[in-house]
Amino acid sequence: MNETNRWRPGEIVPQSGIYACDCGREHLWSKSTDVRGHHFPPLPYDCSGKAWTLRTQAHPDDD
Ligand SMILES: [Zn+2]
């Protein structure tokens, strides 16, 4: 696993897309709008993971 592709809650969101936690239970969080200045949310209450990983990139040319 590449640690640079994992973000902990509170870190800056690098790009829009669908993120999944790393606990293996497919907790998803999507960010489809402007990500500037946004931070990752806390992981779900019943999630045992520690970080978010990028699952699906949003279209890079949708502006
Ligand atoms: Zn989870």
PDB file of the backbone (N, CA, C, O) and the ligand in Angstrom, with CONECT records:
HET     ZN  A 101       1
ATOM      1  N   MET A   1       0.827  -1.204   0.000  1.00  0.00           N
ATOM      2  CA  MET A   1       0.000   0.000   0.000  1.00  0.00           C
ATOM      3  C   MET A   1       0.868   1.263   0.000  1.00  0.00           C
ATOM      4  O   MET A   1       1.890   1.337   0.683  1.00  0.00           O
ATOM      5  N   ASN A   2       0.441   2.228  -0.767  1.00  0.00           N
ATOM      6  CA  ASN A   2       1.168   3.482  -0.831  1.00  0.00           C
ATOM      7  C   ASN A   2       0.546   4.484   0.137  1.00  0.00           C
ATOM      8  O   ASN A   2      -0.604   4.893  -0.023  1.00  0.00           O
ATOM      9  N   GLU A   3       1.314   4.865   1.128  1.00  0.00           N
ATOM     10  CA  GLU A   3       0.780   5.756   2.163  1.00  0.00           C
ATOM     11  C   GLU A   3       0.346   7.109   1.621  1.00  0.00           C
ATOM     12  O   GLU A   3      -0.451   7.802   2.253  1.00  0.00           O
ATOM     13  N   THR A   4       0.859   7.493   0.461  1.00  0.00           N
ATOM     14  CA  THR A   4       0.495   8.801  -0.080  1.00  0.00           C
ATOM     15  C   THR A   4      -0.925   8.800  -0.631  1.00  0.00           C
ATOM     16  O   THR A   4      -1.458   9.859  -0.960  1.00  0.00           O
ATOM     17  N   ASN A   5      -1.541   7.634  -0.736  1.00  0.00           N
ATOM     18  CA  ASN A   5      -2.908   7.565  -1.227  1.00  0.00           C
ATOM     19  C   ASN A   5      -3.915   7.360  -0.104  1.00  0.00           C
ATOM     20  O   ASN A   5      -5.043   6.921  -0.330  1.00  0.00           O
ATOM     21  N   ARG A   6      -3.485   7.687   1.109  1.00  0.00           N
ATOM     22  CA  ARG A   6      -4.372   7.565   2.265  1.00  0.00           C
ATOM     23  C   ARG A   6      -4.408   8.900   2.992  1.00  0.00           C
ATOM     24  O   ARG A   6      -3.377   9.546   3.183  1.00  0.00           O
ATOM     25  N   TRP A   7      -5.595   9.300   3.391  1.00  0.00           N
ATOM     26  CA  TRP A   7      -5.738  10.580   4.086  1.00  0.00           C
ATOM     27  C   TRP A   7      -6.528  10.362   5.363  1.00  0.00           C
ATOM     28  O   TRP A   7      -7.561   9.692   5.372  1.00  0.00           O
ATOM     29  N   ARG A   8      -6.034  10.927   6.414  1.00  0.00           N
ATOM     30  CA  ARG A   8      -6.744  10.812   7.689  1.00  0.00           C
ATOM     31  C   ARG A   8      -7.769  11.929   7.820  1.00  0.00           C
ATOM     32  O   ARG A   8      -7.651  12.969   7.172  1.00  0.00           O
ATOM     33  N   PRO A   9      -8.775  11.711   8.665  1.00  0.00           N
ATOM     34  CA  PRO A   9      -9.778  12.763   8.897  1.00  0.00           C
ATOM     35  C   PRO A   9      -9.093  14.068   9.294  1.00  0.00           C
ATOM     36  O   PRO A   9      -8.189  14.079  10.129  1.00  0.00           O
ATOM     37  N   GLY A  10      -9.533  15.155   8.689  1.00  0.00           N
ATOM     38  CA  GLY A  10      -8.959  16.458   8.995  1.00  0.00           C
ATOM     39  C   GLY A  10      -7.911  16.908   7.996  1.00  0.00           C
ATOM     40  O   GLY A  10      -7.555  18.085   7.957  1.00  0.00           O
ATOM     41  N   GLU A  11      -7.410  15.974   7.181  1.00  0.00           N
ATOM     42  CA  GLU A  11      -6.425  16.363   6.188  1.00  0.00           C
ATOM     43  C   GLU A  11      -7.120  17.009   4.994  1.00  0.00           C
ATOM     44  O   GLU A  11      -8.319  16.831   4.779  1.00  0.00           O
ATOM     45  N   ILE A  12      -6.342  17.760   4.227  1.00  0.00           N
ATOM     46  CA  ILE A  12      -6.894  18.464   3.069  1.00  0.00           C
ATOM     47  C   ILE A  12      -7.330  17.483   1.985  1.00  0.00           C
ATOM     48  O   ILE A  12      -6.621  16.527   1.672  1.00  0.00           O
ATOM     49  N   VAL A  13      -8.507  17.738   1.419  1.00  0.00           N
ATOM     50  CA  VAL A  13      -8.999  16.905   0.317  1.00  0.00           C
ATOM     51  C   VAL A  13      -8.274  17.331  -0.957  1.00  0.00           C
ATOM     52  O   VAL A  13      -8.388  18.488  -1.362  1.00  0.00           O
ATOM     53  N   PRO A  14      -7.528  16.425  -1.601  1.00  0.00           N
ATOM     54  CA  PRO A  14      -6.715  16.802  -2.756  1.00  0.00           C
ATOM     55  C   PRO A  14      -7.505  16.944  -4.041  1.00  0.00           C
ATOM     56  O   PRO A  14      -7.121  17.725  -4.912  1.00  0.00           O
ATOM     57  N   GLN A  15      -8.583  16.219  -4.182  1.00  0.00           N
ATOM     58  CA  GLN A  15      -9.346  16.256  -5.424  1.00  0.00           C
ATOM     59  C   GLN A  15     -10.733  15.677  -5.178  1.00  0.00           C
ATOM     60  O   GLN A  15     -10.962  14.955  -4.207  1.00  0.00           O
ATOM     61  N   SER A  16     -11.663  16.014  -6.091  1.00  0.00           N
ATOM     62  CA  SER A  16     -12.997  15.465  -5.946  1.00  0.00           C
ATOM     63  C   SER A  16     -13.011  14.009  -6.385  1.00  0.00           C
ATOM     64  O   SER A  16     -12.156  13.571  -7.154  1.00  0.00           O
ATOM     65  N   GLY A  17     -13.982  13.273  -5.893  1.00  0.00           N
ATOM     66  CA  GLY A  17     -14.077  11.861  -6.228  1.00  0.00           C
ATOM     67  C   GLY A  17     -14.805  11.124  -5.127  1.00  0.00           C
ATOM     68  O   GLY A  17     -15.350  11.729  -4.204  1.00  0.00           O
ATOM     69  N   ILE A  18     -14.805   9.799  -5.239  1.00  0.00           N
ATOM     70  CA  ILE A  18     -15.434   8.971  -4.211  1.00  0.00           C
ATOM     71  C   ILE A  18     -14.329   8.327  -3.387  1.00  0.00           C
ATOM     72  O   ILE A  18     -13.416   7.697  -3.921  1.00  0.00           O
ATOM     73  N   TYR A  19     -14.434   8.498  -2.086  1.00  0.00           N
ATOM     74  CA  TYR A  19     -13.427   7.955  -1.176  1.00  0.00           C
ATOM     75  C   TYR A  19     -14.031   6.815  -0.365  1.00  0.00           C
ATOM     76  O   TYR A  19     -15.219   6.831  -0.042  1.00  0.00           O
ATOM     77  N   ALA A  20     -13.209   5.835  -0.042  1.00  0.00           N
ATOM     78  CA  ALA A  20     -13.646   4.719   0.783  1.00  0.00           C
ATOM     79  C   ALA A  20     -12.708   4.595   1.969  1.00  0.00           C
ATOM     80  O   ALA A  20     -11.511   4.860   1.855  1.00  0.00           O
ATOM     81  N   CYS A  21     -13.251   4.194   3.104  1.00  0.00           N
ATOM     82  CA  CYS A  21     -12.414   4.017   4.278  1.00  0.00           C
ATOM     83  C   CYS A  21     -11.565   2.750   4.102  1.00  0.00           C
ATOM     84  O   CYS A  21     -11.762   1.988   3.155  1.00  0.00           O
ATOM     85  N   ASP A  22     -10.645   2.541   5.005  1.00  0.00           N
ATOM     86  CA  ASP A  22      -9.745   1.390   4.864  1.00  0.00           C
ATOM     87  C   ASP A  22     -10.067   0.246   5.829  1.00  0.00           C
ATOM     88  O   ASP A  22      -9.219  -0.604   6.097  1.00  0.00           O
ATOM     89  N   CYS A  23     -11.292   0.232   6.345  1.00  0.00           N
ATOM     90  CA  CYS A  23     -11.642  -0.837   7.275  1.00  0.00           C
ATOM     91  C   CYS A  23     -12.162  -2.073   6.550  1.00  0.00           C
ATOM     92  O   CYS A  23     -12.318  -3.130   7.162  1.00  0.00           O
ATOM     93  N   GLY A  24     -12.429  -1.952   5.258  1.00  0.00           N
ATOM     94  CA  GLY A  24     -12.876  -3.096   4.487  1.00  0.00           C
ATOM     95  C   GLY A  24     -14.382  -3.276   4.431  1.00  0.00           C
ATOM     96  O   GLY A  24     -14.870  -4.235   3.834  1.00  0.00           O
ATOM     97  N   ARG A  25     -15.124  -2.363   5.045  1.00  0.00           N
ATOM     98  CA  ARG A  25     -16.579  -2.486   5.044  1.00  0.00           C
ATOM     99  C   ARG A  25     -17.246  -1.503   4.095  1.00  0.00           C
ATOM    100  O   ARG A  25     -18.459  -1.298   4.146  1.00  0.00           O
ATOM    101  N   GLU A  26     -16.434  -0.891   3.219  1.00  0.00           N
ATOM    102  CA  GLU A  26     -16.981  -0.049   2.159  1.00  0.00           C
ATOM    103  C   GLU A  26     -17.771   1.156   2.656  1.00  0.00           C
ATOM    104  O   GLU A  26     -18.813   1.499   2.097  1.00  0.00           O
ATOM    105  N   HIS A  27     -17.274   1.786   3.696  1.00  0.00           N
ATOM    106  CA  HIS A  27     -17.862   3.064   4.066  1.00  0.00           C
ATOM    107  C   HIS A  27     -17.369   4.082   3.038  1.00  0.00           C
ATOM    108  O   HIS A  27     -16.166   4.277   2.865  1.00  0.00           O
ATOM    109  N   LEU A  28     -18.307   4.719   2.371  1.00  0.00           N
ATOM    110  CA  LEU A  28     -17.934   5.627   1.292  1.00  0.00           C
ATOM    111  C   LEU A  28     -18.249   7.070   1.643  1.00  0.00           C
ATOM    112  O   LEU A  28     -19.167   7.359   2.410  1.00  0.00           O
ATOM    113  N   TRP A  29     -17.459   7.972   1.058  1.00  0.00           N
ATOM    114  CA  TRP A  29     -17.706   9.407   1.187  1.00  0.00           C
ATOM    115  C   TRP A  29     -17.379  10.029  -0.155  1.00  0.00           C
ATOM    116  O   TRP A  29     -16.290   9.822  -0.690  1.00  0.00           O
ATOM    117  N   SER A  30     -18.306  10.784  -0.697  1.00  0.00           N
ATOM    118  CA  SER A  30     -18.061  11.381  -2.001  1.00  0.00           C
ATOM    119  C   SER A  30     -17.969  12.889  -1.900  1.00  0.00           C
ATOM    120  O   SER A  30     -18.672  13.536  -1.124  1.00  0.00           O
ATOM    121  N   LYS A  31     -17.079  13.420  -2.711  1.00  0.00           N
ATOM    122  CA  LYS A  31     -16.912  14.869  -2.797  1.00  0.00           C
ATOM    123  C   LYS A  31     -16.932  15.218  -4.271  1.00  0.00           C
ATOM    124  O   LYS A  31     -15.958  14.989  -4.988  1.00  0.00           O
ATOM    125  N   SER A  32     -18.043  15.771  -4.717  1.00  0.00           N
ATOM    126  CA  SER A  32     -18.182  16.004  -6.150  1.00  0.00           C
ATOM    127  C   SER A  32     -18.061  17.472  -6.521  1.00  0.00           C
ATOM    128  O   SER A  32     -17.988  17.817  -7.701  1.00  0.00           O
ATOM    129  N   THR A  33     -18.040  18.341  -5.508  1.00  0.00           N
ATOM    130  CA  THR A  33     -17.956  19.761  -5.823  1.00  0.00           C
ATOM    131  C   THR A  33     -16.558  20.289  -5.510  1.00  0.00           C
ATOM    132  O   THR A  33     -15.643  19.513  -5.235  1.00  0.00           O
ATOM    133  N   ASP A  34     -16.403  21.574  -5.552  1.00  0.00           N
ATOM    134  CA  ASP A  34     -15.115  22.211  -5.318  1.00  0.00           C
ATOM    135  C   ASP A  34     -14.511  21.786  -3.972  1.00  0.00           C
ATOM    136  O   ASP A  34     -15.133  21.951  -2.922  1.00  0.00           O
ATOM    137  N   VAL A  35     -13.301  21.242  -4.020  1.00  0.00           N
ATOM    138  CA  VAL A  35     -12.695  20.708  -2.794  1.00  0.00           C
ATOM    139  C   VAL A  35     -11.771  21.711  -2.100  1.00  0.00           C
ATOM    140  O   VAL A  35     -11.246  21.426  -1.024  1.00  0.00           O
ATOM    141  N   ARG A  36     -11.571  22.878  -2.705  1.00  0.00           N
ATOM    142  CA  ARG A  36     -10.620  23.827  -2.130  1.00  0.00           C
ATOM    143  C   ARG A  36     -10.965  24.195  -0.692  1.00  0.00           C
ATOM    144  O   ARG A  36     -12.079  24.629  -0.398  1.00  0.00           O
ATOM    145  N   GLY A  37     -10.010  24.019   0.180  1.00  0.00           N
ATOM    146  CA  GLY A  37     -10.202  24.384   1.571  1.00  0.00           C
ATOM    147  C   GLY A  37     -11.000  23.372   2.384  1.00  0.00           C
ATOM    148  O   GLY A  37     -11.296  23.607   3.556  1.00  0.00           O
ATOM    149  N   HIS A  38     -11.351  22.243   1.761  1.00  0.00           N
ATOM    150  CA  HIS A  38     -12.134  21.244   2.483  1.00  0.00           C
ATOM    151  C   HIS A  38     -11.235  20.185   3.107  1.00  0.00           C
ATOM    152  O   HIS A  38     -10.133  19.912   2.633  1.00  0.00           O
ATOM    153  N   HIS A  39     -11.737  19.608   4.172  1.00  0.00           N
ATOM    154  CA  HIS A  39     -10.984  18.591   4.900  1.00  0.00           C
ATOM    155  C   HIS A  39     -11.793  17.305   4.944  1.00  0.00           C
ATOM    156  O   HIS A  39     -13.019  17.319   4.843  1.00  0.00           O
ATOM    157  N   PHE A  40     -11.085  16.198   5.095  1.00  0.00           N
ATOM    158  CA  PHE A  40     -11.792  14.920   5.201  1.00  0.00           C
ATOM    159  C   PHE A  40     -12.587  14.878   6.501  1.00  0.00           C
ATOM    160  O   PHE A  40     -12.134  15.368   7.536  1.00  0.00           O
ATOM    161  N   PRO A  41     -13.782  14.284   6.436  1.00  0.00           N
ATOM    162  CA  PRO A  41     -14.636  14.188   7.631  1.00  0.00           C
ATOM    163  C   PRO A  41     -14.145  13.044   8.525  1.00  0.00           C
ATOM    164  O   PRO A  41     -13.321  12.228   8.113  1.00  0.00           O
ATOM    165  N   PRO A  42     -14.661  13.002   9.742  1.00  0.00           N
ATOM    166  CA  PRO A  42     -14.341  11.863  10.600  1.00  0.00           C
ATOM    167  C   PRO A  42     -14.850  10.575   9.954  1.00  0.00           C
ATOM    168  O   PRO A  42     -15.808  10.597   9.182  1.00  0.00           O
ATOM    169  N   LEU A  43     -14.216   9.479  10.268  1.00  0.00           N
ATOM    170  CA  LEU A  43     -14.707   8.196   9.767  1.00  0.00           C
ATOM    171  C   LEU A  43     -16.019   7.871  10.478  1.00  0.00           C
ATOM    172  O   LEU A  43     -16.265   8.356  11.582  1.00  0.00           O
ATOM    173  N   PRO A  44     -16.860   7.052   9.847  1.00  0.00           N
ATOM    174  CA  PRO A  44     -18.150   6.716  10.456  1.00  0.00           C
ATOM    175  C   PRO A  44     -17.989   6.152  11.870  1.00  0.00           C
ATOM    176  O   PRO A  44     -16.956   5.584  12.224  1.00  0.00           O
ATOM    177  N   TYR A  45     -19.028   6.327  12.646  1.00  0.00           N
ATOM    178  CA  TYR A  45     -19.001   5.920  14.048  1.00  0.00           C
ATOM    179  C   TYR A  45     -18.641   4.443  14.206  1.00  0.00           C
ATOM    180  O   TYR A  45     -17.883   4.074  15.104  1.00  0.00           O
ATOM    181  N   ASP A  46     -19.193   3.597  13.323  1.00  0.00           N
ATOM    182  CA  ASP A  46     -18.965   2.160  13.453  1.00  0.00           C
ATOM    183  C   ASP A  46     -17.829   1.659  12.568  1.00  0.00           C
ATOM    184  O   ASP A  46     -17.731   0.467  12.278  1.00  0.00           O
ATOM    185  N   CYS A  47     -16.979   2.581  12.148  1.00  0.00           N
ATOM    186  CA  CYS A  47     -15.869   2.229  11.269  1.00  0.00           C
ATOM    187  C   CYS A  47     -14.608   2.004  12.094  1.00  0.00           C
ATOM    188  O   CYS A  47     -14.282   2.800  12.975  1.00  0.00           O
ATOM    189  N   SER A  48     -13.902   0.915  11.804  1.00  0.00           N
ATOM    190  CA  SER A  48     -12.680   0.606  12.537  1.00  0.00           C
ATOM    191  C   SER A  48     -11.436   1.033  11.762  1.00  0.00           C
ATOM    192  O   SER A  48     -10.312   0.767  12.187  1.00  0.00           O
ATOM    193  N   GLY A  49     -11.641   1.698  10.617  1.00  0.00           N
ATOM    194  CA  GLY A  49     -10.515   2.129   9.800  1.00  0.00           C
ATOM    195  C   GLY A  49      -9.839   3.364  10.369  1.00  0.00           C
ATOM    196  O   GLY A  49     -10.271   3.925  11.376  1.00  0.00           O
ATOM    197  N   LYS A  50      -8.766   3.774   9.699  1.00  0.00           N
ATOM    198  CA  LYS A  50      -7.996   4.926  10.165  1.00  0.00           C
ATOM    199  C   LYS A  50      -7.838   5.999   9.103  1.00  0.00           C
ATOM    200  O   LYS A  50      -7.419   7.114   9.415  1.00  0.00           O
ATOM    201  N   ALA A  51      -8.162   5.688   7.856  1.00  0.00           N
ATOM    202  CA  ALA A  51      -7.912   6.648   6.793  1.00  0.00           C
ATOM    203  C   ALA A  51      -8.876   6.450   5.633  1.00  0.00           C
ATOM    204  O   ALA A  51      -9.517   5.407   5.497  1.00  0.00           O
ATOM    205  N   TRP A  52      -8.957   7.485   4.801  1.00  0.00           N
ATOM    206  CA  TRP A  52      -9.737   7.426   3.574  1.00  0.00           C
ATOM    207  C   TRP A  52      -8.806   7.130   2.415  1.00  0.00           C
ATOM    208  O   TRP A  52      -7.656   7.570   2.405  1.00  0.00           O
ATOM    209  N   THR A  53      -9.305   6.378   1.432  1.00  0.00           N
ATOM    210  CA  THR A  53      -8.537   6.115   0.218  1.00  0.00           C
ATOM    211  C   THR A  53      -9.386   6.515  -0.976  1.00  0.00           C
ATOM    212  O   THR A  53     -10.614   6.446  -0.923  1.00  0.00           O
ATOM    213  N   LEU A  54      -8.729   6.937  -2.058  1.00  0.00           N
ATOM    214  CA  LEU A  54      -9.475   7.364  -3.242  1.00  0.00           C
ATOM    215  C   LEU A  54      -9.996   6.140  -3.986  1.00  0.00           C
ATOM    216  O   LEU A  54      -9.233   5.251  -4.365  1.00  0.00           O
ATOM    217  N   ARG A  55     -11.298   6.114  -4.185  1.00  0.00           N
ATOM    218  CA  ARG A  55     -11.909   4.983  -4.882  1.00  0.00           C
ATOM    219  C   ARG A  55     -12.130   5.301  -6.356  1.00  0.00           C
ATOM    220  O   ARG A  55     -11.744   4.524  -7.229  1.00  0.00           O
ATOM    221  N   THR A  56     -12.745   6.430  -6.626  1.00  0.00           N
ATOM    222  CA  THR A  56     -13.064   6.786  -8.008  1.00  0.00           C
ATOM    223  C   THR A  56     -12.815   8.275  -8.227  1.00  0.00           C
ATOM    224  O   THR A  56     -13.325   9.125  -7.496  1.00  0.00           O
ATOM    225  N   GLN A  57     -12.026   8.563  -9.243  1.00  0.00           N
ATOM    226  CA  GLN A  57     -11.760   9.961  -9.549  1.00  0.00           C
ATOM    227  C   GLN A  57     -12.961  10.584 -10.250  1.00  0.00           C
ATOM    228  O   GLN A  57     -13.606   9.956 -11.090  1.00  0.00           O
ATOM    229  N   ALA A  58     -13.244  11.822  -9.891  1.00  0.00           N
ATOM    230  CA  ALA A  58     -14.280  12.547 -10.627  1.00  0.00           C
ATOM    231  C   ALA A  58     -13.698  12.972 -11.968  1.00  0.00           C
ATOM    232  O   ALA A  58     -12.484  12.960 -12.169  1.00  0.00           O
ATOM    233  N   HIS A  59     -14.574  13.343 -12.866  1.00  0.00           N
ATOM    234  CA  HIS A  59     -14.090  13.801 -14.164  1.00  0.00           C
ATOM    235  C   HIS A  59     -13.205  15.029 -13.966  1.00  0.00           C
ATOM    236  O   HIS A  59     -13.622  16.002 -13.338  1.00  0.00           O
ATOM    237  N   PRO A  60     -11.991  14.983 -14.497  1.00  0.00           N
ATOM    238  CA  PRO A  60     -11.063  16.104 -14.270  1.00  0.00           C
ATOM    239  C   PRO A  60     -11.418  17.358 -15.046  1.00  0.00           C
ATOM    240  O   PRO A  60     -10.880  18.430 -14.769  1.00  0.00           O
ATOM    241  N   ASP A  61     -12.315  17.240 -16.012  1.00  0.00           N
ATOM    242  CA  ASP A  61     -12.615  18.391 -16.872  1.00  0.00           C
ATOM    243  C   ASP A  61     -14.048  18.877 -16.718  1.00  0.00           C
ATOM    244  O   ASP A  61     -14.632  19.410 -17.662  1.00  0.00           O
ATOM    245  N   ASP A  62     -14.618  18.694 -15.524  1.00  0.00           N
ATOM    246  CA  ASP A  62     -16.017  19.071 -15.364  1.00  0.00           C
ATOM    247  C   ASP A  62     -16.203  20.494 -14.848  1.00  0.00           C
ATOM    248  O   ASP A  62     -17.256  20.825 -14.303  1.00  0.00           O
ATOM    249  N   ASP A  63     -15.222  21.305 -15.010  1.00  0.00           N
ATOM    250  CA  ASP A  63     -15.419  22.705 -14.607  1.00  0.00           C
ATOM    251  C   ASP A  63     -15.784  23.474 -15.856  1.00  0.00           C
ATOM    252  O   ASP A  63     -16.004  24.684 -15.793  1.00  0.00           O
TER     253      ASP A  63
HETATM  254 ZN    ZN A 101     -15.129   1.803   7.494  1.00  0.00          ZN2+
END
